[in-house]
């Protein structure tokens, strides 16, 4: 029979009919080129075409023979008509080109199709697309493809009554007529204009229904309306109320004031789960108006057992009034971004004997703002960091009374950032701090405070008997604010932590604060980082440390201190018996400062943590530091990162570190250490099991070594041996070629 029996071909013609636009006819020249280049492809299906069309060829020959007989007058004309009709049904085209495909019917796809087709990107300028988007094509499509299942498409235009057509090929003829009169073509979807949203066709399917978004996400800086603030207060104090509040003791008062209905009282009566009753009452207050919440707070305020709970909620209400009710005065400072504005509360129990607060709930208004009013976020997703409740519903209400928490006095921490507290707001905030003795921490960093505003707050700082933490960072209070703050600190006996970093104070303001701290014996932590106090300020701080007996942590990052100021400061550090943490990072003290420091770091020094990061220390300074490491018995944390130590400095420190039994953490990040220096440190770790953390990040490990025994493979093997022998040891090697 001959021929290639394969139905496929490894080669394709130059022009694939599947890639050609529908309805475009090919010229005879194109057919000749196509026939010459696709003989192999054509031979495969031409063989099967001959088999199926053999019957049609026989009929054609018979028709020609009958026509010749007709010319001779041998048969009637009617018999020839029947044969021609029968032959036309079986005859096929002998062309190598397959019959044209029908036009695509999936211009608008349903949502079940995985790859969506965006109809807005159709180019109406081409001939085919102009025809596809025309009204005539849509009418013919609706006539010829009524059985094709499609999605329910919203009507775009009125449909013209369908006209009768013979087959789909009539569409091609109409297409040519439409293209000739392009002015009358009205596309269904126009080209989208730049800067405007295209009008997209809406697809509605039975399995996809539009869902209405009822909750509108509020930005952190958006003003909270008065009628919705009680919802935030209930959310933040929920855990505290459930732990301290017994609703059965004031159920009659709640009923008389219409806070709960008669049906609710009957449902709550003798209910075994007190916490569930509290949550139900709070949920009713949440959905009710603000007036009902105010009545509830008034009932708690007149009850001696729950007066402290009412005070906590009153503080939050007054803080919201300060931030949102009082208009802000424009400041000359750089405006704060909207995302940085936040109001945060933290509620807990304060133990006066230990001076420690145990938090029970923490609310950040800027987080999950779209869900903060939902029932799930309020009652089923707890925001507390400690869980005190373990209520069992088996016992009665009498057994649940013992579950009421009594860990100390309820207190609240206030954190305001980003919102301006300038002028009138500072005065109002001072009144709130003076009025309530349950405010433990006041963090008002980056609130555009000035020196005069600190003067407004100074009276509240003096009279407050509970305020223990004051954070004023990132406010330009200057020397005027430092002077007014010093007056308050000299009389206050409750503040334990003070943060005045990045507040624009120089050596004059440092002198005022140092004089006040000489008389203050309650402050234990003070942060004066990023202040230009210089060497003059170190003289004041050194004299203050000689007299102060309470400060344990002093942070002076990037304060413009040189080696001269370092020597004066450490005179006070040597005589201080309370200072344990000193941070001098980012002060260029150099090797001279290291020498002045080592003179005073003797066995009597009480320092436990010393941070000398980025201080310009070289290997020469390490030689002097090694004597201190060898003799000091109290230093546990030493950070020498971002200094020019290199392998020589590590070699000078290694001998002292092998014999030291107190240092547990050593920081050597970004010190230019290679494999040789790392090999020395592994020798130290093998001899000194006291060290538990070694930081060697972003050095030159794995790149250079002069010692033949300090190859990367050998060091990796030694690291495994050292870490396996000391399970508590951690070696940080980020940013090195040798990072395994």
Secondary structure by P-SEA (a helix, b strand, c coil): cccccccccccccccccccccccccccaaaaaaaaaccaaaaaaaaaaaaaaaaaaaaaaaaaaaaaaaaaaccccaaaaaaaaaaaaaaccccccccccccccccccccccccccccccccccccaaaaaaacaaaaaaaaaccccccccccccccccccbbbbcccaaaaaaaaaaaaacccccccccccccccccbbbbbbcccbbbbbbcbbbbccccccccccaaaaaaaaaaaaaaaccccccaaaaaaaaccccaaaaaaacccccaaaaaaaaaaaaaaccaaaaaaaaaaaaaccccaaaaaaaaaaaaaaaaaccccccccccccccccccbbbbbbbbbcccccbbbbcbbbbccccccccccccccccccccccccccccccccccccccccccccbbbbbbbbccccccaaaaaaaaaaaaacccccbbbbccccccaaaaaaaaaaaaacccccbbbbccccccaaaaaaaaaaaaacccccbbbbccccccaaaaaaaaaaaaacccccbbbbccccccaaaaaaaaaaaaccccccccccccccccaaaaaaaaaaaaacccccccccccccccaaaaaaaaacccccccccccccccccccaaaaaaaaaaaaccccccbbbbccccccaaaaaaaaaaaaacccccbbbbccccccaaaaaaaaaaaaacccccbbbbcccccccccccccccaaaaaaaaaaaaaacccbbbbbccccccc
